[in-house]
C-alpha cells in the first residue's frame, strides 16, 4: 500500500481522462500507476465538487438573468420614447 500524495492538478487530469475523454477507469489507473480505488474516489470527489460548482453557476445565471431583464426594460422604454418622438415629428412636418 502506497502513501503517495498526488497534486490536485494530477487528480483533475486523471478524472478528465475518464469523465470527458471516455477512457476506462482501469486503463487510466494502470497507465498512471494508481489504484482503481483511488481513481473511483477521485471521481466521486469531483462529482461532489461539481454539484457545489453548479450551485454557484446557477446563482450566476440568476444574477445575469435579472440584469438582462432590467436592461431589456430600459431598452424597451427607450424604443417607446423614440416611437412617440418619430410619430410627433412626422405629424408636425405635415
C-alpha positions, 0 to 999 in steps of 0.5 A, a space after each residue: 500500500 502506497 502513501 503517495 500524495 498526488 497534486 490536485 492538478 494530477 487528480 483533475 487530469 486523471 478524472 478528465 481522462 475518464 469523465 470527458 475523454 471516455 477512457 476506462 477507469 482501469 486503463 487510466 489507473 494502470 497507465 498512471 500507476 494508481 489504484 482503481 480505488 483511488 481513481 473511483 474516489 477521485 471521481 466521486 470527489 469531483 462529482 461532489 465538487 461539481 454539484 457545489 460548482 453548479 450551485 454557484 453557476 446557477 446563482 450566476 445565471 440568476 444574477 445575469 438573468 435579472 440584469 438582462 431583464 432590467 436592461 431589456 426594460 430600459 431598452 424597451 422604454 427607450 424604443 417607446 420614447 423614440 416611437 412617440 418622438 418619430 410619430 410627433 415629428 412626422 405629424 408636425 412636418 405635415 
